[in-house]
Structure formats: structure tokens, C-alpha cells
């Protein structure tokens, strides 16, 4: 195969594995070399500006991971999306061209059929059948919006939480610390009681 160079890869067309799709549903075909930013800009425009209710992301082979990444970004940005995921195999047709054909040698081109894993994910603003295989309910929008806030709140409340349940120990520690630090200081709490005694 060292004299052969891959000249073309084509995907065997297969129907989308979802029923009851609107005729104008947008399918985002994610390729290995696709830029996530470009895909997301287009997909977000379709959902937000054009008001589409459903969108499909599909990818196969090495593009599967990128497809999932796009879906997760979209779910985070829009929130409240129902999801159905279908995993299957697709056939890729690769055409290889002989770079150094010998007279009377092998054929000029070879066609290779490859079965590769493929993923197809439907995101919908409208509810989908929860009994369908691969269904994921939307994450609660409140959870999505309050996650950063919760992180701030928990850090804030954890500090408050530490102050509230532990006032006696922290006060004890504070007074002990003051007594140690202020032992030679006439204005300190630990020595003011004794100072007047010395003077009288």
C-alpha cells in the first residue's frame, strides 16, 4: 500500500435514526477537521435567531468526540434541552490511488469499505419521548444558572458556616491569642486588670 494515496473519503448516506422530525430540521455534520467555534456559531444562530425547536449533531469515526463536545456546549448555553443519543456503525468508502502504477500492474484505484462508529444526537426544546432508548432529560435550568452562584454561595456560606457553629472555640482561641500577644502591653485585655492593681 506504500504506493497508494488516499484521494477521497465518502460517507454512505443513511437516514437519520429519529422519527417525527420536522422537515426543516438542521443536521450539523461534524467532521474530524471541523472547528468547534464555527459549528457552534452556526448552531446557536439556528436555535436562537431562527427559533428552531430541534437540531441534530452527527459525526463518525474520529469526529465522535468533537460531536459530543458540541452537544455539551449547546446544552450549557441554552439549557432545558431534551436529548436523544443514537450510536450505530456507518460505512465509509475510501478511494486510494496508485501513485506509481506499473505497466500491466495492479488497478489504478482501490476502494476500501470501512465500518466506523457513528453518533447522532438530537437536541430539542420540546419534550421528547422519555421511553425512547438514549433519552436524557434536560438538566434543571435553575441548576445551570445557580451553579456559579452556588459555588460563590458555598464559599461564602462555608466561611459563615465556620463562624456560626464555632463561636465559642474561636472566641476562646482569640482571647488566648490576645493574652499571649498582649502580655507586656498595658492596654491589652490580659493586663489591664492587673495594671491598676500595681498602681494602687
N, C-alpha and C positions, 0 to 999 in steps of 0.2 A: 504493500500500500504506500511505500515511500514516494512513488512517482505520482500519486494521486493527490489532488487538492479538492477540498470541499467547495463547490461553487454555489450551491443553493440548498436551502432547507425549507421545506413547506410542511405546514400542519394539515393533517387530514381534517376536513371540516366535519363537525358533528353538532347535532342540535344541542341547545342549552338544556341542562338537566332539571329545569324548573317548569312547573305548569302554571297556567293563568298569568303569564307575563303580559304587561301592556305591549302593544305592537312597537311603540317607540322607545322601549327600554334601552338604556345606554349600556353597552358592554365595553369595559376597559380591558383591552387585551394587553397584559403586562408581559414584556419581553425581557430577556436577560440583560440587554443593554439599555432598557428604558430608564429615564431619570425620574425618580420618585416625585421631585418637585413639579415637573411638567405634568405628570399623571394627576397629582393632587390638585393642581390649579384647575385643570380641565374638569375633573370630577366634582370639585366644590362649586365651580361655576354652574354645572348642570343641576346640582341639587339646590343651591341657594338662589341663583339668579333665574334659572329657567323653571324652578319649582318642581323638579321631577320628584316622584314619590319613591322610585326604586332605581338601583344601579347595581351592575354586576361587575365584579373583578374576576378575571380568569388568567391563569398562567400555567405553564407546564415546564417540566424539567428544572433547570436552574433558576427559573423565574418564580418558582412557587414561594420561596421565602419573601421575595420582594412583593408578591401579590398579598401575602398575609400582612406585611408591614403597612401597605397602603390601606387595607381594610381597618387595621387598628387605629391608624392616624385619623381616618374618616370618622370612626366611631367616637373617638375622643373629641374631635372638633364639633361634630353635630350633636351627638348624644341622642339617646332614645331610639336607636335604630334596631330593628329586628334583623336577625341574621340566619341564613341557612347556608351550610357549607356542604359541598359535594366533592368527594375525591374520587378520581377514576383514572384510567390509563388512556393516553392518546397515542396515535401513531404519527411519528414524524418521518417524512421522506427526505433523505439526504442524497443529493446528487454529487458524485465525485467525478472529476475529470482527469483523464490520464495526461500528465504533463510531458511525458516522454514516450509517445507511442512508437512501438517498433513496427516495421512493415510486417504485416501478417500476424501481429501480436494480439494482445487482448483488446477488448472493446474500448472505444474512446471514453465512454462514461459508464459509471456504476451507480445503481440506485440502491440505497440501503434503507430498509424499513426498521425504525426503532420504536419500541414501546416505552414511553416515559410517563411518570406520574403527572397528573394534572389536577389542579384545584379550581373550583368555580364557587364563588361566594356571592350570594345575593344579599344586599342590604336594602331594607325597606323602612320607610317612615310609617307605613300602615302595618297593622298586626298581620303576622303570618301564622300558618297552621302549627301550633306548638307540638303536634304529634308527628310532624314530618322529621325524618331522620336528618340529623345535622342541624336542628333548630337551636338557636341560642336567643334567649330573651334579652331585651335591652337592659343595660345597666341603669339603675335608677338615676335620673338626671340630677337629683339632689346630691347623690353621692359624688357625681362627677364635678359638680360646681363647688361642693364644700371640701373636696379633698385637700386643695392647697390651704383653704381656710382652716380645716381641721388640723392640718399639720401645725399651723401657726397657733391655733387654739390649744392644741395639746401641749405645745412647748410652753405657751403662756399659762395654761391651767396646771401643767406639771409643776411649774415654779410656784404657782399659787397653791397647788395641791401640797407641795412640800412645806409651804409656810403654814397652811391651815392645820394639817394634822400634827405638826411637830412644834407648836409654840412653846410648851414647857421645856423640852430639851434644848431648843435653840436659845431660849432666854437664859437658861442655866449656863449654857456654854458662853453666852455673851457676857454675863456678869462675871463668870470665872475669868474670861479673857480680859475683861476690864480691870479686875482686881490684880491680875498678873502685870498688865501693862502699866497700871496707874499706881503701883505700889509706892513709887517715890514721888508721885505728883500730888501736891497739896490740894488740887482741885478735883482729884479723882474720887469716885464713889467709895472706893475701898478705904481711903484715908481721911475723908472729910470728917467722919465720925470721931476719929482719933485726934485729929488736929486741934479741935477746940479743947479736948481733954488736956493735951500737952500744954497749951497756952494757959489754961486755968490752973 
